[in-house]
């Protein structure tokens, strides 16, 4: 279960990917910088037309031993026409 901050980021990314039916010329997009502004540790690591794989390495402290370790967290965002390639082939 994602905590509240990450659910907000996921909702923001999903909401920003929709466009208004009244203005096809304007398309809302979320850039990596916009995600960073939300203070999300997640970064896109792989993209294609219909999905983006997000990944974050988080530090976790064992409450019993006090040992700090890193955990890799990933989630897959799916949507029809989520990403597109520019003239240079970059997603």
ChimeraX attribute file (.defattr): number of C-alpha atoms within 10 A of each C-alpha:
attribute: neighborCount
match mode: 1-to-1
recipient: residues
	/A:1	5
	/A:2	9
	/A:3	7
	/A:4	9
	/A:5	12
	/A:6	16
	/A:7	12
	/A:8	14
	/A:9	17
	/A:10	17
	/A:11	11
	/A:12	15
	/A:13	17
	/A:14	16
	/A:15	13
	/A:16	14
	/A:17	15
	/A:18	13
	/A:19	14
	/A:20	10
	/A:21	8
	/A:22	7
	/A:23	8
	/A:24	8
	/A:25	9
	/A:26	10
	/A:27	11
	/A:28	12
	/A:29	16
	/A:30	13
	/A:31	11
	/A:32	11
	/A:33	9
	/A:34	13
	/A:35	18
	/A:36	13
	/A:37	9
	/A:38	13
	/A:39	12
	/A:40	15
	/A:41	14
	/A:42	20
	/A:43	16
	/A:44	16
	/A:45	11
	/A:46	12
	/A:47	18
	/A:48	15
	/A:49	14
	/A:50	13
	/A:51	16
	/A:52	20
	/A:53	16
	/A:54	17
	/A:55	17
	/A:56	17
	/A:57	14
	/A:58	13
	/A:59	11
	/A:60	12
	/A:61	12
	/A:62	10
	/A:63	8
	/A:64	6
	/A:65	7
	/A:66	9
	/A:67	9
	/A:68	11
	/A:69	11
	/A:70	11
	/A:71	11
	/A:72	9
	/A:73	12
	/A:74	15
	/A:75	14
	/A:76	12
	/A:77	16
	/A:78	15
	/A:79	13
	/A:80	8
	/A:81	11
	/A:82	17
	/A:83	18
	/A:84	13
	/A:85	11
	/A:86	8
	/A:87	7
	/A:88	6
	/A:89	7
	/A:90	10
	/A:91	13
